[in-house]
Amino acid sequence: MTTMTIAGAQLGPTQKADSREQVVARMIALLEQAASKGATLVVYPELALTTFFPRWYMPDWNEVDTWFEREMPNGATMPLFERARDLGVAITFGYAELTPDGHHFNTSILTNRKGEIVGKYRKIHLPGHDEYDPNRGFQHLEKRYFEPGDLGFNVWRNEGVIMGMAICNDRRWPETYRCLGLQGVELVTIGYNTPAVNAEMSAEGKEKRLFHSELSLQAGAYQNATFVAGIAKAGMEDGHPLMGGSIIVDPDGFILARAETEDDELITADCDFSKCAFGKSTIFDFARHRRIEHYGRITSQTGVKVEV
Amino acid sequence: MTTMTIAGAQLGPTQKADSREQVVARMIALLEQAASKGATLVVYPELALTTFFPRWYMPDWNEVDTWFEREMPNGATMPLFERARDLGVAITFGYAELTPDGHHFNTSILTNRKGEIVGKYRKIHLPGHDEYDPNRGFQHLEKRYFEPGDLGFNVWRNEGVIMGMAICNDRRWPETYRCLGLQGVELVTIGYNTPAVNAEMSAEGKEKRLFHSELSLQAGAYQNATFVAGIAKAGMEDGHPLMGGSIIVDPDGFILARAETEDDELITADCDFSKCAFGKSTIFDFARHRRIEHYGRITSQTGVKVEV
């Protein structure tokens, strides 16, 4: 029976002018807080090192590239990796990745408790758009600045637990959890940066957006009998509000811990991974109950086809 | 813009000794109530015509077959079809289907407002087991008495709305909604009979089971931008409790109407189907956002493969 105290390190806002070093110092403070509570894994948000830059239209790719990391760890993040190693805490966080051959991804990495990177995920479900859109309240240019992830949905056995990663908008797609569930996932870590306002429906309101985030995280957990940690960057970044609402969910879909602020805030949950077994062996025993012969459209057809 | 008042006709318990005619009389009473409220579609539960007989182990298939319908409509149900036609109300309900060539399915049909059957669905995700299980608090022999549905997940344009059907346990599987969503579904009707007690974990409790039902129905609605009606048979059937909790959900995942009792009870919701368009054209614009090249496991692999 594997149990682990998981920490979600919600980050408050990071402004354009803030340096990586400033952010990493905040991440280390949360890491130390987590270690003091006995946590052995800390989950940070998507694009943890910078402001959520896809809200800004940048025609100049030299400027765009200033938001990307060319290696990981690097000078700015090495103190985080070193402190995590010294404390014996595994970490996962997101960052914008620029590969040596010039590809741009919205990436997250997972380390073991020795500070070694054991897993990498590149965001598959990129939301938003790829050209400046004058009809939006603000821009959401993830499809401009990133390529869709090319690594697929993978899991890693880390500290005895089968872990998978996803990023932000991935959490709204049941395909994400199912691809991981089919690999026996026991913990899905999902960092996010979600505007508190819908750029295409400003009347929507933050409460509805929090509900949709929770609904997706909870359903993904229940329907795959896995723990899920959804961890936000939150608060007002250069005048643009991000919602918080970081939660850790158990394999029943129940919320074990929830962030109350929109600032740097640590939440923790004691996760007993043996609790994944009941759902995986009964109502969600995939081998007995799934009927793949009827699921063909899910992989053969990208968009809607109205045939009636 | 298509709007329609949808009624969910939750049914209270039906005992083994109750006749089809008695049940149909109750269904007609709910139909008339629905018509008086302006509803033009009534959604009834799974296996609406009988008690939930899969809880009983029957070694004799002649006895099993007494729970099945050989044609639809038939003598017992014709009054329902006729009254629905006269009132101009479309209906959908579930029943146990025995085909002329001897196949057994857990089936639902959909009619138009003229009382004509326009769609048929056979339950794909059969829960439970196929042999007597002495370790269960009670039996759930759907895998014994039914074959998995052979018709796939389909939609029909009925009274201007793209409708799809699913049955009971199908509602817990995101594949169900996605297969329908990829066909542009605007309303998914799902009848169910769900024991209020988990036969394999009696301590679970009804509240948790209601939560799981709602979570699945709400997530399916939101993630496919469709209305969903989940309608129960409820109450104490020959000493075995079924949970109620019938709900109608909008494309945002919000609950529009909820049954309060565990008896015959009508719930209604005014559904504006133009509300499906926003989600389908923005965050769940499948053509822009889905990445089928990474979903392969969903259709190539039935059960879990732990490879780490």
Contacts between the chains, C-beta under 8 A, distances in Angstrom:
chain1	res1	chain2	res2	distance
A	124	B	291	5.0
A	124	B	294	5.4
A	125	B	289	5.7
A	125	B	290	7.8
A	125	B	291	6.6
A	126	B	289	7.5
A	127	B	283	6.6
A	127	B	289	6.9
A	148	B	291	5.7
A	149	B	294	7.6
A	152	B	294	5.0
A	153	B	294	6.2
A	153	B	297	7.9
A	155	B	308	5.7
A	156	B	308	5.9
A	157	B	308	4.4
A	162	B	306	6.9
A	162	B	308	6.3
A	169	B	283	7.7
A	169	B	289	7.8
A	172	B	223	6.4
A	172	B	283	6.7
A	172	B	284	7.7
A	173	B	223	7.3
A	173	B	289	7.9
A	173	B	290	7.6
A	174	B	174	3.4
A	174	B	175	7.9
A	174	B	178	6.6
A	174	B	219	7.4
A	174	B	223	6.0
A	175	B	174	7.9
A	175	B	178	7.6
A	175	B	290	7.4
A	175	B	294	7.8
A	175	B	295	5.0
A	175	B	298	6.3
A	178	B	174	6.6
A	178	B	175	7.6
A	178	B	297	7.7
A	178	B	298	5.5
A	179	B	294	6.9
A	179	B	295	6.4
A	179	B	297	5.3
A	179	B	298	6.6
A	181	B	304	7.2
A	182	B	297	4.5
A	182	B	298	7.2
A	182	B	301	5.4
A	182	B	303	7.8
A	182	B	304	5.8
A	182	B	305	6.8
A	183	B	297	7.5
A	183	B	304	7.0
A	183	B	305	6.5
A	183	B	306	6.7
A	183	B	307	6.6
A	183	B	308	7.4
A	184	B	304	4.8
A	184	B	305	7.5
A	184	B	306	4.1
A	200	B	282	5.4
A	201	B	278	6.7
A	201	B	282	7.9
A	208	B	252	6.6
A	211	B	253	7.0
A	211	B	254	7.9
A	212	B	222	6.0
A	212	B	252	7.5
A	212	B	253	6.7
A	215	B	215	7.2
A	215	B	218	5.7
A	215	B	219	5.4
A	215	B	222	5.9
A	215	B	253	5.4
A	216	B	219	6.6
A	216	B	222	7.5
A	216	B	223	7.0
A	218	B	215	5.7
A	218	B	219	7.7
A	219	B	174	7.4
A	219	B	215	5.4
A	219	B	216	6.5
A	219	B	218	7.7
A	219	B	219	3.4
A	219	B	223	7.9
A	222	B	212	6.0
A	222	B	215	5.9
A	222	B	216	7.5
A	223	B	172	6.4
A	223	B	173	7.3
A	223	B	174	6.0
A	223	B	216	7.0
A	223	B	219	7.9
A	252	B	208	6.7
A	252	B	212	7.5
A	253	B	211	7.0
A	253	B	212	6.7
A	253	B	215	5.4
A	254	B	211	7.9
A	278	B	201	6.7
A	280	B	304	7.0
A	282	B	200	5.4
A	282	B	201	7.9
A	283	B	127	6.6
A	283	B	169	7.7
A	283	B	172	6.7
A	284	B	172	7.7
A	285	B	303	7.8
A	286	B	302	6.3
A	286	B	303	4.8
A	286	B	304	5.6
A	287	B	302	5.8
A	287	B	303	2.8
A	287	B	304	6.9
A	288	B	303	7.8
A	289	B	125	5.7
A	289	B	126	7.5
A	289	B	127	6.9
A	289	B	169	7.8
A	289	B	173	7.9
A	290	B	125	7.8
A	290	B	173	7.6
A	290	B	175	7.4
A	290	B	302	4.9
A	290	B	303	7.2
A	291	B	124	5.0
A	291	B	125	6.6
A	291	B	148	5.7
A	291	B	302	7.9
A	292	B	298	7.5
A	292	B	299	5.1
A	292	B	300	7.3
A	292	B	301	7.3
A	292	B	302	5.2
A	294	B	124	5.4
A	294	B	149	7.5
A	294	B	152	5.0
A	294	B	153	6.1
A	294	B	175	7.8
A	294	B	179	6.9
A	295	B	175	5.0
A	295	B	179	6.4
A	295	B	298	6.1
A	295	B	299	4.9
A	296	B	299	6.1
A	297	B	153	7.9
A	297	B	178	7.7
A	297	B	179	5.3
A	297	B	182	4.5
A	297	B	183	7.5
A	298	B	175	6.4
A	298	B	178	5.5
A	298	B	179	6.6
A	298	B	182	7.2
A	298	B	292	7.5
A	298	B	295	6.1
A	298	B	298	5.3
A	298	B	299	6.0
A	299	B	292	5.1
A	299	B	295	4.9
A	299	B	296	6.1
A	299	B	298	6.0
A	299	B	299	4.4
A	299	B	300	7.8
A	300	B	292	7.3
A	300	B	299	7.8
A	301	B	182	5.4
A	301	B	292	7.3
A	302	B	286	6.3
A	302	B	287	5.8
A	302	B	290	5.0
A	302	B	291	7.9
A	302	B	292	5.2
A	303	B	182	7.8
A	303	B	285	7.8
A	303	B	286	4.8
A	303	B	287	2.8
A	303	B	288	7.8
A	303	B	290	7.2
A	304	B	181	7.2
A	304	B	182	5.8
A	304	B	183	7.0
A	304	B	184	4.8
A	304	B	280	7.0
A	304	B	286	5.6
A	304	B	287	6.9
A	305	B	182	6.7
A	305	B	183	6.5
A	305	B	184	7.5
A	306	B	162	6.9
A	306	B	183	6.7
A	306	B	184	4.1
A	307	B	183	6.6
A	308	B	155	5.7
A	308	B	156	6.0
A	308	B	157	4.4
A	308	B	162	6.3
A	308	B	183	7.4
